[in-house]
Amino acid sequence: MTTHPTGTRSRGRRDVPTREKVAFLSSRAAYGVPVRDVEVKETHMSWVFLAGERVYKLKKPVKYPFLDFSTLEAREADCREEVRLNRRLAPDVYLGVVPLTLGADARLALQGKGEPADWLVMLRRLPAEKMLDCAIAQGTVTQGQIGAVADLLARFYRLAEPAGVTPREYIAHFAREQEKNHSLLTEERFELPQTTLAAVLSGIEAVIADEPELLMSRARDGRIIDGHGDLRPEHICLTEPPVIIDCLEFNSSFRLVDPFDELAFLGMECQRLGAGWIGETLIGHCADLLGDRPQPRLLAFYTAYRACLRARLALAHLLEPDSRQPETWLPLAASYLAIAERACLKLRPREAQPASPPRGSAG
């Protein structure tokens, strides 16, 4: 009989079905303190329970090519890694890892005396109206708040050690992922706009094939670091000071990024929500603080590539047997491709770009 890392025995326990865990954690009685209600959210890889001032995240027992949560031990390890990594940008939000236990009476309890049936990340609940995506929708986000986010990110990037990615490894990553983008986006079943698709794919792939130094120089200069990996508006809370949550913890290779790749990604997502000025502000502020001003063509490439990748990930939901909200994914993919197409205009050779009208002309 093996021993669990916490000292409890891992063999011989009852395998509690996920639906039973979700049902228990959806109950107000699960939390040991008065809770008005429990809000339950399902994501691609987790169940999230908002209970009073706390949030609990339960990993799904799923297995994909890029992650494996199929065992209790793997889920515990990922919970601990999630807390460790996210404390870099949200130190007082990630409170720890707690067990969901199964007692001798075969009843589940949160942090009970029985053996662990699963593990949860416990967080301090953040105000929903302060999340950047909500603030954009409400029109309440300010230049000062974005400046504070830029300060936080620049400090994070400045203290990060170079990841040691070689130039060849860096360009190979983009080539590999873009091949996946191309394969899925061109499937006939999706019927995406062909003119847009052709412009996006050719623009991104021309840079990878014909101008690799644009990317490779970033790795050569030691600019690639262990970053956030999933820097989106819904992960940024505009409190004072701001905090940034939900980094990509389950696969370290996905976090090895150029800071300006992440910033272009965040700017692209803000642009999609109608606040393109945010990306420009963040990039300009961070460039000043980091003493690093990437070429505009590099930023355009990062924006186009990230939008193309997000289009692919949107469509990938439609390939799942139990796809949630299937009506949303195709329009979302098309919106990302439209952003990618606009960014690709900046990737054309100078002689192929539309000429500016003469100064003083009526056009």
N, C-alpha and C positions, 0 to 999 in steps of 0.2 A: 504494500500500500504506500503510495507516494504522499509526500507532505506538501501542502499548499504553501506558497511564499509567506503567507501571513501566519502560518503555524497550524492552520486547520487542514484536515485531510481532504484531498480532492477526489478520491475514488470512492464510489459507493453512494454518493449523494443522488437524490432524485433529480432528473433533468426536467426543470420546470419549463413548460412551453412559454414562448414569448408572449402569446396572447394573455396568459395568466399573469405574467409580470406587468404587462401594460394595464390590465384591468385593476390590479392592486394599486399601482402607482397613480391611476386615474381617480382613486378614491380619496376624499378629504381625510379619512381616518388613517391613511398611511403615514402621515407626517408628524404625528405626535404633538402638534401644536395647533391651535385653532386656525383654520384656513377657510376663507369664505368660499372659494371654489378652486378647482384645478383646471388650468387650460392645457390641453394636450395638442402637441404639434408633431407631425410625422415628417421627417426629412428622408433623403435618399438612404442614409446610413444609420439613422438614430430615431429614437422617440424622445421628445423633450416635454417635460412636465413643469409648468409654471405654477408654483404653489406658494402663495403669500409673497414673502420677501426672498424666496429662494427659487432656483431653477435646478432641475435634475435632468441629466442627459444619460439615456440608456442606449448603448450601442446595439444595433441589430446583429444577429449572428450570421452575417453575410460573408461571401468570399468572391472577390473579383481578381482580375489579373494584377491590379495595383494595390490590393490590401486583402488581409485575411482576418476576419473577426469571428471565425467559426468556432473557436474554443473559448472557454471561460478565461483561461490564462492570457490569451491574446487580447481579449477585451479589457482585462485589468491593466495589462501593460500599456495599451493604447490610452486608457483613461489617465494613467499616471504621466504619460508623455504629453498628453493634451494639457494637463495642468502645468507641467514644467515649462513648456514652450509658450503658453499663453500668458504666463506671469511676466514675460518679458515686456509686454505692452499693456497688460491689464493686471498688475500685481495684486490688487485688493479685490478683484472680481472672482478669480478662481480660488475657491475656498478649500478644495481638496477632493479626495476620492473616498467614497463611502460604499460599504457593502449592502446589497440587498440579500438578507439572510433567510435561510429556511430552518425553522426550529424543529425540535423533536416532535412537536405536535403537527408537523407538516404545513405550518402556516408561514407565510412570508412576513418579513418585518424589515423596516429600514433601519440599518445599523443595530440589528438585534443580536441575540446570543448564539444563534445557530450558525451553520456553515454558509459561506457565501454561495448564493445561487446566481449572483451576477454582481457587477460593479457599476457605479454611477459617478459621473463628474458632478460636483455640487458647486453652484455659482451664486453670487449675489445678483439679484434681479435688477436689471437696468431699466430706466424709464423709456418706454417705447417711443414716446414723442421726441426723445432726444437722439434717436438713431438717425444717421445721416440720410438714409432713404426717406424716412418720414419727414424730416426737416425740409428736404428738397420738395416733397409733395405739398407741404404746408406753406412753402415760401418763407420759412423762418431762419434759414441758415445765413450766417453773416461772414464777412471777410475775416473778422477777428477769430471766429471759431475755426475757419479753415487754416488760418495762420498758426493757431495752436496745434492743430493736427499735423501740419507740416513740421513744426518744431519737434513734436514727439517722434515723427518718423525719421527726420534727419538725425536726431540724437541716436535713435535705434540703429540706423544704417552706419553712422559714424563709428559706433562702438563694435559693430559686427566684424568678426575676423573674415578675411578672404576665404572662400570655400575651396580653393585649390583646383577649380575646374580648368582644364586645359582648353586652349582655343579650339582644338579639333573636337573635343567633347562638347563644347558649347554649340558649335555650328551643327554637329550631328544631332543634338537634341531637337533643334528646330526642324531639321530635315525629316527626322523620324516622326515628329508630331504632325508636321504639315502633310506628310504622306497619308496619315490617318484622317486628317481633315479632308483632304482631297477625295479619298475613297468613299467616305460616308456622304459628304455633301453632294457628290455627283450621282448618287443612286437615283434612278428614275422615279422611284415611288414618291419622292418628296416634291418633285415638280417645282424646284426653286427657280427664280428668274435667271435664265441662262446668261443674259448679257452681264448682269451683276456678278454672277458666279464666275464667269470667265475672267472678268476684270480683276476680281479679288485673287483668284488662284494664280493667275499669271503674274500679278504684281508681287505677291509674297514670294512665289517660287523663283522669280527672276533675281530677287535679292539674294536668296540662299545660294543659288547656283552661280550667279555672275558677280556678286559683290560680297563674298563671305567675310572679307576683312572688316566690313562695317560691324559685324557681330563679333568676330574673333578678336578684334582689338580690345573689346571690353573685358574678355577673359584674360588676355595677355597683360592688361594693365591692372589685374587683380580686383576688378570691380564686382565680381560675382560673390554674393554672400548668402548665408542661411537666413532667408527673409521670412515674411509672413506666409506667402504662397497662395492666398485667396483674399486679396485686399479689395473688398467690395463695400459699397455704401452701407449695406445692412449690418456690417461688422464694425462700424465706427460709431461710437457714442459721444455726442457733443457735450458731455459734462465738463465741469471745471475741476481738474484738468480732464482732457478727453482720454478715453480708453479705446483700445482696439482689440476685439475678441476673435475667436473662431479661426485661428491660423490653421493651416493645413498640416496636421500632425502625423498622419498615418503613412506618409511616404516622403522621406527626407529629400529624395531627388527632386521632387516637385517644388521644394522650397528654395532650391539653389538658383537664385535669380539676380539679375541686374536690378538695383533699386529703381532705376528709371523704367524698367519693364513693369514693375509693380505699380509705379505711379501712373504710367500710361494706361494700364489696365483699369485702375481706379478712375482716372479721368474719362476713359471710354464709357464706363458704367454710369458715371454722373452725366455724361453727355446724353446717353440713352434716356435718362430720366428728365432731361431738359435743363441741365445745369452745366453746360460745357465750360463755363468760366472756372469751375472748381479745379479741374485738371490743370488748366493753365496756371492758376495761382499756386497749386501744390508744387508743380514742377519748377516754376520760377523760384519759389521760396527755397525749396530743397537744393536746387542748383547753387544758389547763393551760399547756403549754409554748408554744403558739402564741397564747395569749390570744384564742381564738376558740371560741365555744360555739354551734354551729348549733342551730336549733330541732329538737326531737325528731321533729317531722313531716317535716322535711327528711331526717333520717337514715333514717326509715322509708321515705320515697319512694326514696332512693338504694338501700336494701336491696331493696325490691320490684322496682325497675327492673332492677337488676343481676341478680337471680335470674331475672327474666323473660328478660333478654338471654341468660343462660347456658343457659336452657332452649331458646331458639331455636338457639343455636350447637350444642347437643347434637343437636337434630333435623336440623340442616343436614348432619351427617355421613351421615345415612341417604339423602341425595339424591345422594351421590357414587357414581359407578359402581364404584369399588373401595373402598367403605367398610370400614374396619378395625373389628373387634369390633362388628358391627351390633347384637348383642343387648344391648349396654350402654346405648345412647343413649336409648331411650324411657324406661326406668326412671330414668335420670339426669335427664332433662327433667322427669319427674313429681316427683322429689324437689326440684328447684329451684322448681317451681310451688307446692309445699306451703310452702316457706319464704316465697315471695312472698305467698302468701295470708295467712300470719300477720302479715307486715309491713303488709299492706293494712288489717288491722283497726285499725291506729293512724292510718290515713288517713281513716277515716270521720268525718263531722261529729260533734261531741261528742254531739248529741242522738240520733244513730243508734247510738252505741256501747253495748254491754251495760252495764247499771247495776251498780255495785259493791254487794255485799251490805251491809246496815247493820252498823255496828260492833257487835261482840258477838253477831252472829247465828250460828247453827249452820252456815249454808251457806258 
